[in-house]
Amino acid sequence: MQNNPVQNNPTAFWLGLVVTFVGLVGMVYWVFLASGHPRLRHTILFLVIAAAGAALASFARPRAPILETSQ
């Protein structure tokens, strides 16, 4: 794997989870509570925010160290 500062970074992982849930809560709020006629662009915007947070969390999730064996 490449040496990426996002990989195995607990702060980035939690930030990704928070962004994911903010996007989902924003979408649910906008669709069900904010108006009787939800707008498609706002719904898509919140889905994109949730997807970006999920992608960040998946890249930054904690991983066990990889043990390299030489033969």
N, C-alpha and C positions, 0 to 999 in steps of 0.2 A: 504494500500500500504506500501511497505517497504520504509525505509528511505534511499534512494539512492541519492548520490550527483549529479548524472546526471539529475534526474527528476526535472523539473521546473527550469532549469538553463539556463538563456538567453544566456550566452556566449557559452555554449555547443550547444544550438539550432542554433545560427548563424554559428558556426564552422561547424555543420552538413550541413547546407544549402550551405555554401561555398564549402565544400568537394564534395557535390552532383553536383554542377554546374561545378566545376573543372573536375570531372570525365566525365560529359556529354560533355563539351567543348573539352576535350582531345580526347574523342571517335570520335566526329564529325570531329575534325581536322585530326585525324589519318586516318579515313575512307575516307574522301573526299579531303583533301588537301595534306597530307604528301606523299602519294604514289599512284600510279595507281593501285597497287595490295595490298589492305589492308590485314594485317595478322590477323588471327583469335585470336591468343593469346593476342595481344595488345588490340583488341576490347573487349575481355572478361575481361582483366585487368581493362580497364576503366569502364566497366559496374559494376564490383565488387567494384571499388572505389566509383562510384555513389551510389550503393546500400548501402554501408557502411555509407556514409554520410546521406542518407535518413533515415536509421535506427537510427543513432545518433540523427538526428533532430526530429524524431518522438518520441523518448524516452525523449528528453529534452524539448519538446514544453511546452510553458507556459500553466498552468492549473489554474483554479479557485480553491480556497481552498475548501476542503471537510468539510462540516459542519456535525458533528456527533450529532445525536439526541439520547438521552437515554430515554427509555420507562420504 
